[in-house]
């Protein structure tokens, strides 16, 4: 298993809010202008990031066919960014609490 160095990267998020107030993240925007479309929202639950610290609502999302975590911490959003070319850490842990069918 690789020992990846991760950092907490705050990002801008475009989202939809449905008529019941449910937040649905749609796009992740990096400071350098890169934009990543969230292809699917798989789960959401209250959780902490074991890689970079911080906690809040953890969204398990699919981006470019890979599973990633997006965290909503207070009024900010962050991801567990790797220190290499790929912008997201792709974890293998699943949240058991709540599944959201997008």
C-alpha positions as CSV (number, residue, x, y, z in Angstrom):
1,X,0.0,0.0,0.0
2,X,1.3,3.5,-0.9
3,X,2.1,5.9,1.9
4,X,0.5,9.1,0.4
5,X,1.1,12.5,1.7
6,X,-2.2,14.3,1.9
7,X,-3.1,17.9,2.7
8,X,-6.4,19.6,3.5
9,X,-7.3,21.6,0.4
10,X,-10.2,24.0,0.7
11,X,-12.2,24.2,-2.6
12,X,-15.2,26.0,-4.0
13,X,-18.2,23.9,-4.6
14,X,-21.2,24.5,-6.9
15,X,-24.3,22.8,-5.5
16,X,-28.0,22.4,-5.8
17,X,-30.5,22.5,-2.9
18,X,-33.7,20.7,-3.3
19,X,-37.1,21.8,-2.1
20,X,-36.5,19.9,1.2
21,X,-33.2,21.7,1.8
22,X,-31.0,18.8,0.9
23,X,-27.6,19.9,-0.4
24,X,-26.3,18.2,-3.5
25,X,-22.7,19.1,-4.6
26,X,-22.4,19.3,-8.4
27,X,-18.9,20.7,-9.2
28,X,-15.6,21.1,-7.3
29,X,-13.5,24.2,-8.4
30,X,-9.8,24.5,-7.5
31,X,-8.0,27.8,-7.1
32,X,-6.0,27.1,-10.2
33,X,-9.1,27.0,-12.3
34,X,-9.5,23.2,-12.6
35,X,-13.2,22.1,-12.4
36,X,-14.3,18.6,-11.6
37,X,-17.8,17.4,-12.1
38,X,-19.3,15.2,-9.5
39,X,-20.7,12.3,-11.4
40,X,-22.6,10.6,-8.6
41,X,-23.3,11.3,-4.9
42,X,-23.1,7.9,-3.3
43,X,-23.4,8.5,0.5
44,X,-23.3,11.3,3.1
45,X,-22.7,11.1,6.8
46,X,-21.1,12.9,9.7
47,X,-17.4,11.9,9.8
48,X,-13.9,13.0,10.4
49,X,-10.9,13.0,8.0
50,X,-8.3,10.6,9.3
51,X,-5.8,11.8,6.6
52,X,-5.8,15.6,7.1
53,X,-7.9,16.4,10.2
54,X,-11.2,18.2,10.3
55,X,-14.8,16.9,10.4
56,X,-18.3,17.7,9.2
57,X,-20.5,16.1,6.7
58,X,-18.6,13.7,4.5
59,X,-19.9,13.2,1.0
60,X,-18.7,10.1,-0.8
61,X,-18.7,11.1,-4.5
62,X,-17.6,9.7,-7.9
63,X,-15.3,11.9,-9.9
64,X,-13.8,10.7,-13.2
65,X,-14.9,7.2,-12.3
66,X,-13.1,7.2,-8.9
67,X,-14.6,7.4,-5.4
68,X,-13.5,10.4,-3.3
69,X,-14.5,12.2,-0.2
70,X,-15.7,15.8,-0.1
71,X,-16.2,17.4,3.3
72,X,-18.5,20.2,4.3
73,X,-17.0,21.7,7.5
74,X,-19.0,24.6,8.8
75,X,-19.2,27.1,5.9
76,X,-16.2,25.6,4.0
77,X,-15.6,22.6,1.8
78,X,-12.4,20.6,1.6
79,X,-10.9,17.5,0.0
80,X,-8.0,15.2,1.0
81,X,-5.5,16.3,-1.7
82,X,-2.5,14.1,-2.6
83,X,0.8,15.7,-3.2
84,X,1.2,14.3,-6.7
85,X,-0.6,14.9,-10.0
86,X,-4.0,13.5,-9.0
87,X,-6.1,16.1,-7.1
88,X,-8.0,13.6,-4.9
89,X,-7.2,10.9,-2.5
90,X,-9.3,7.9,-3.4
91,X,-10.2,6.1,-0.1
92,X,-11.6,2.6,0.2
93,X,-13.6,3.2,3.4
94,X,-17.4,3.4,3.1
95,X,-19.9,5.3,5.2
96,X,-22.6,3.0,6.6
97,X,-25.1,5.6,7.8
98,X,-26.9,7.3,5.0
99,X,-27.1,6.6,1.3
100,X,-28.3,9.3,-1.1
101,X,-29.5,8.3,-4.5
102,X,-28.7,11.1,-6.8
